[in-house]
Amino acid sequence: MISLYVGSTSGYTGKTLITMGLGHKLKKDGLRVGYMKPVGILPLKVDDILTDHDAWRIYRALELKDPVPDICPVVLTQELAVISYLKDVKGLLGKIVNSFNRLSKDKDIMLIGGYGSVYTGSYLGVQGLQVIKRLNSKAVIVVKYEGEYIVDYVLQAKKDLKDKFLGVILNKVTEDHRQSADEYAVPFLKRKGVDIIGVIPQDPVVGSITVEELTEMLGGKVLCCHDKLGNLVEHFLIGAMQADRAIEYFKKTRRNAVIVGGDRVDIQLSAIESGSVCLILTGELYPSEIILSRAEQKEVPMMVVREDTFSIAKKLEKLSVRLRLRDKSKVERGMNLVADNVDFSMIYKKLGIKTGS
């Protein structure tokens, strides 16, 4: 039985979708695939069993039948977080190992989903590096590619993982960064002995979210254009600049939602006129009738939320990726993206996997 840990050097790199994609392809190639997420940070109750949102999504996407309690043996609830800061919590790593042993009995390969980075979890005694070592896993590192500087983090992970390090997947590579990745980062990493397992481009559809999902996430109240809640949002912009620069700024980014104070009438009008697909008005301040009327004419949904602009921006940064995984068509597209851009022949060779294909 083979164990493969899908980790990263930071949060929000796309590990969940990549794990789904890896599992889907492994199953398609005839392997008996198991999955677990040792530590979950998004508590969810399934038939009164505490598990993790991401773990549950992968479990369902891969159509697994294993006992639900084992797929995420440690769930970081508020209670556990508080206790862990007041005293040392014992036995969590052992609990993970026991679940792993039960799940892996009849499997050819176990996929282990990391949370945060491989360095996260030290205060609980379940740091990613510790989990990898105890489960005797190989590790693939997923990095959101944002420029050549990411090579420092990859090299550090390779050094710390030693013989457990399998290689790196560069994820969410935008068109603007593709040349940088191909001409600098990839050749450099190869020269340093790092195997490039995949380079996955940023996909606008996979990376989008509907206005309706945004409303649900933020607890907002939609004020107009209820028939346009299916609009796809790809980018979030904060409307905090001078009005004379706003339209030019908004026009540079397609399918954007503008987060703006409810009292910034000038920015609201600029966003509407520049083709933004949604406005999020913060501070529970409602727009004037003139603004609302113009939004109706231009078919731009507006919602009002209670929190301030900074709080909303941070909330979207943390949660939007996970909400995007609710859409089955986007999940399938994402898994296909992994299948098309990951070198599975390299993975199979390095793990010693033989298939009939």
N, C-alpha and C positions, 0 to 999 in steps of 0.2 A: 504494500500500500504506500502511495506517495502522498506527501503533504505539501501544498503550495500556499504560502501566505501572500496576500495582496496588500502591500503596505505603501507608505508614502513618507515624505519628509515634511509634510505639512497637511493641514486639513483642507477639505473641499477640492480635491484633485480629480474626483470622478471615480473613486475606487469602487463604489457600489455598482455603477453601470458596467464597468470593466469586469468586475467579478461575475455579473450576470452573463456578459458576453463570453467570457472564458468557459463558464459552466455550460452554456448552451452549446458551444462548439465541441467541448469534450464529450457531452452526451450524444451529440450528433455523430461523433466518431466512434460510438459504441462503448464508451467507458462508463463504468458505474461511478457516478459522481456524488459526493457528499459535500455538505457545506455547514460551516458554523461561523458565528461572529462572537469571539470570546467575550468582548465587552461592548455593550450597547449603551448609547447615551440618549436615545429617544424612546422612553418607556411606552409600551403598548400592551393592553390586555387583550388576549385572544382566548375566548372561553375561560375566563378567569385565570389564565396563565400569563404571567408577566414575561414579555419578550421585548424586542426592539423593532421599531418601524422598518429600518433598512433590512434587518435580518428577515423579517416577515415577507417583505417584497421579493427578496431574492428566493426565499423558500418557495413562494408561490410561482415566481417566474420560471424556476427550474422544475416545477411540479414534483417536489420532494414529498416523501411520506414519513420521514423520521419523526420521532417524538419532539414536539414543539419546545418543551423545557430545555432540551439539549442544544438547540440551535443558537441560543444566546444565554449561556449559563450565568453571566454576570451582567446585570442591568444597573446602570448608574442612576439610581433614583436620588431625589433630594435628600432623603433620609440617609442613604449610604454615603453620599458626599459629605454630609455634616459629620457623621460618625468617623469617617476616615481621617478627617482633619483633627479630631479630638483624641483619637487613639489609633494604634496600628490594627488594621483589620486582617485577621489571619484566614488562611485557607482558600482564598479566591483562586489562586493559581492551580491548586489541587482540584478545585471544582471544575475548572476549565479542562484540565487533563482528563478527568473522569468522563466528562461529556464527550470529549474528543474520542476517547477509547470506545465508548458505546457506539458513536456514530460511524466510526471508521471500520467496524468489523467486517462488513460485507462490501466495502468500496474499493475501487481501483485507485481513486484519487480523492483527497479531501481538499476543498478550497477553504482557506481561512481568511475571513475579512477583517482587516485592521481597522482601528478607529483612530482618528487624529493622525499622528505620525508614529513611526516605530519607536519614538522616544516618549510617547504619551503613556501615562498610567503608572509612573514610578511610585506615586504616593499611595497607590492601592496594592503595590507589589505585583502588578500585571503589565509592566511595560512591554511594548511590542517586542523588543529584543529578547526579553525573558520568555515570552510566549513562544516565539520562533525557536528558541533553544530547547525548551521543554518538550515541544511537540515535534522536534527534529524536522522542522520544515525548511524547505527552500523558500526564498523570498524574492518576489518581483516588486520593484519600486515604481509607483506611478507618480509622475511629476507633471503638474500643470505648467506647460511651457510658457514663460513670460519673458524670456530673454536668455542670453548666454550665461548670466550669473547663476543659473540653476545648477550648473555643473559642479559648483562647490558642494552643494547639498548631496548630490549624487555620489561624489567621491567620498564624502564623509560616511554616508550610509554603507558604501562598499567596504570601507575600512572597518566599520563597526560590525557588519554582518559576517565578514570574513568568508569562509567557504559556504555559508548559507545564501550568499548573494547570487541571484540568478541573472539579473539584468534589469534594464529600465524601460518603461513605456513612457514616452513623451506624449502627453494628452492635451487636448483642447488647443492645438496649434492653430492660431489664426493665420489668415493670408498674409498679414503684415509681418508675422514672425517666421513664416515658412522658410524664407531665404536664410535667415539667421540660423535656424535649426539645421538646415541642410548643409550650409557652408562652414559653420563654425562649431556649434555644439556637438553634432553627431560625429564629425571627424575627430574632434578633440577627445570625446569620451571613448571612442574606439581605440584611439592611440593610447589611452590610459587603461586599456583592458576591460572596458565596460561594454557588454553586449547590448545592442539596441534591439529590444524585442518588438517594439512597435512605435510608430509615429502616427498618432491619430489626429486628424484635423478637427477643428472646431466646426460643429454642425449647427446651423442656425435653427433648425427645427427641433432637434434634440435639446438645444439650449434655450428653448422658448417656453413661455408660460402664458396662459390665457388671463385676460382681465378678470374673469370670473374666479379663477384660482387665487389671484392676487387679493380680491375682495374677501374671500374666505380666510386667507392667511392673515390678513391685517385687521379683520373685523371691521371693514369699512362699510360705509353706506353709499350706494350708487345713486347719483343725482340725476343722471340723464343717459340717454342712448343705451337702454337696457338690451336692445337687440344687437348691440355690438360687443357684448361681453365675451364673445369668442375670439376677439382680436388677439393676435399673438404678440407678446412682448419679448424682445430679445435683449434689450439693454435698459438699465435704469440710470437716469441722469438726475442730478440734484440742481434745482433751479435757484442758485444763490449768487448769480453774477449780476452785473449791470444789465439793464434792459436792452441797451443798444447793442450788446454782444450776444444776447440770448438766442435770437433767431438763427444767426449763423452757427452757433454752437449746437443747437438742436438739430439743424438740418444735416449736420455731418454724420449723425448716427441714425440709421434706419430702425424702424419699429421700436422706438424708445417710449418709456413711460417716465414722466417727469414728476419727481417728488419736490413739492414746493409749498411754502408756507401759505396758509389760507388767506393771508393778508397781502400777498404779492400779486396784485392784479396785473401789473405790467408783465411779469414773467408768465403768468397763466395765459394771457393773450398771445404772447410770443410762442408758447408751446402749442397752442391751438392752431395758430396760423402757419406754423412750420411743419405741421404734419405728424405730430406726436400721436401715438395710438391710445394714450390714456394719461390722465392727470390724477395725481394723488395729493390731495390738499390736506396738510397737516395742521395740528393744533385745534382740531374741531371747529375751524372757522369756515363758514359757508361763503360761496362766491356771490357776487352781485347778479342781478337778473340779466344784465347785459352780457356778462361772461357766460352765464349758463345758456343764454339764447344762442350765443356764437358757437359754443361747444355743440349744441344741438344741430345747428346748421352744418357744421364741419364733421358731424358724426364722431365726436371724440368723447368717450365716456369719462365722467369725472366722479371721483369718490372722495368722501371726507373721512379722515381717521382722527382718533383722539390724540395720538402721540406726536411728539415733535419730529422735525425733519431728520435729525441725527439718529434718533431711536429707530425710526422707520427704515432708514438706510442700513443700519446694522442688522436689523431683523431680516431684511431681504437678503443680505449677504449670507446669513447663516442658514436660512430655511428654503430659499427658492429652488435650489438644486433638488432637494428631496421632494418637494411638491411636484416637480416636473416628472418624476418617475411614476406618477399616478396614471398617466396617459399610456395605455397599452400600445398604441401605435408608435409613440415616441420611444418606448422601451424596446420594441422590436427593431426600430430603426437604429437605435443605439447599439444593440447587440450585433446587428449586421455590420455596423461601423467597426466594431471590434474585430469581427471575423475577417473583414476585408483589409485591415491595416495592422494586424498583429501577426508576427511570424510564428505560426504554430509549429511548423517543422523544427524551428530552433528550440522552442519550448519542449517538444517531445524528445528531441535528441538530448537536450541537457538533463531532462528528468528520466531518461531511459524508457520512455513510453513507446510501445509498439502497437500500431493499429492495423486493421485489415485493409485500410484504404491506401 
